[in-house]
């Protein structure tokens, strides 16, 4: 047990974090289409004039899209429930049809019924 304690692995020291100047130089040197800058940015940047109006228009558009999404989601749920009900109805109708066909076969082929009963 004592030999394991002596074989301790020494990890290299961590490098110092970048300075503010190094960080800023790295950011300034990155291209404008770098994913760091474009991944969360809106698709279009509003110009300096009319910025508040564009923001309100975007908010209104997002609100209307959200309302349409919620309405469509509710409609899809209703239609899904209706389809589920119709599927169950069709399954029951199929079972009734199979029973009726079985009864018709017994009635239409009386020789087989008579031969088996007599």
C-alpha positions in Angstrom: 0.0 0.0 0.0 2.9 2.3 0.7 4.3 1.9 -2.8 1.1 3.2 -4.4 1.2 6.4 -2.4 4.8 7.1 -3.6 3.8 6.8 -7.3 1.8 10.0 -7.5 1.4 11.5 -11.0 2.3 15.1 -11.2 0.0 17.0 -13.6 1.4 19.9 -15.6 0.4 23.3 -14.3 -2.5 25.0 -16.1 -1.7 27.8 -18.4 -2.6 31.3 -17.3 -5.9 32.6 -18.7 -5.6 35.1 -21.5 -5.4 38.7 -20.6 -8.1 41.1 -21.6 -5.9 42.5 -24.4 -5.3 39.0 -25.8 -9.0 38.2 -25.6 -9.9 41.5 -27.4 -7.2 40.9 -30.0 -8.6 37.4 -30.7 -12.2 38.8 -31.0 -11.1 41.6 -33.3 -9.1 39.2 -35.5 -12.1 36.9 -36.0 -14.0 37.2 -39.3 -17.5 38.7 -39.2 -19.0 35.5 -40.4 -17.5 33.5 -37.5 -20.1 31.2 -36.0 -19.5 32.7 -32.6 -21.0 36.0 -33.9 -23.6 34.6 -36.3 -25.2 31.7 -34.4 -27.4 33.7 -32.1 -27.7 36.9 -34.3 -31.0 37.7 -35.9 -31.2 37.1 -39.7 -31.4 40.7 -40.5 -29.9 43.6 -38.6 -32.2 46.6 -38.4 -30.7 49.9 -39.6 -30.1 52.8 -37.2 -33.2 54.6 -38.3 -36.6 53.1 -37.4 -35.0 50.6 -35.1 -37.8 50.7 -32.5 -40.4 50.4 -35.1 -38.7 47.4 -36.7 -38.5 45.8 -33.2 -42.2 46.4 -32.6 -43.0 45.0 -36.0 -40.9 42.0 -35.3 -42.5 41.5 -31.9 -46.0 41.8 -33.5 -45.0 39.3 -36.2 -43.6 36.8 -33.6 -46.8 37.2 -31.6 -49.0 36.5 -34.6 -46.8 33.5 -35.5 -47.1 32.2 -31.9 -50.9 32.6 -32.0 -51.1 30.8 -35.3 -48.9 28.1 -33.9 -51.1 27.6 -30.9 -54.3 27.6 -33.0 -52.8 25.1 -35.4 -51.6 22.9 -32.5 -55.0 22.9 -31.0 -56.6 22.0 -34.4 -54.1 19.2 -34.9 -55.0 17.8 -31.5 -58.7 17.9 -32.3 -58.1 16.3 -35.7 -55.9 13.7 -34.1 -58.6 12.7 -31.6 -61.1 12.5 -34.4 -58.8 10.3 -36.5 -58.3 8.1 -33.5 -62.1 7.8 -33.0 -62.6 7.0 -36.7 -59.9 4.4 -36.6 -61.6 2.7 -33.6 -64.9 2.9 -35.5 -63.3 1.3 -38.6 -61.8 -1.5 -36.5 -65.2 -2.3 -34.9 -66.9 -2.2 -38.3 -64.2 -4.6 -39.7 -64.8 -7.0 -36.8 -68.6 -6.9 -37.4 -68.0 -7.4 -41.1 -65.8 -10.5 -40.5 -68.6 -11.9 -38.2 -71.3 -11.3 -40.8 -69.2 -12.9 -43.5 -68.6 -15.9 -41.3 -72.4 -16.2 -40.7 -73.1 -15.8 -44.4 -70.7 -18.6 -45.2 -72.5 -20.9 -42.8 -75.9 -20.0 -44.3 -74.8 -20.1 -47.9 -73.2 -23.5 -47.6 -75.9 -25.5 -45.9 -74.5 -28.9 -47.1 -71.5 -28.5 -44.9 -73.6 -27.5 -41.9 -76.0 -30.4 -42.6 -73.2 -32.9 -43.1 -71.5 -31.9 -39.9 -74.7 -32.0 -37.8 -76.2 -35.2 -39.3 
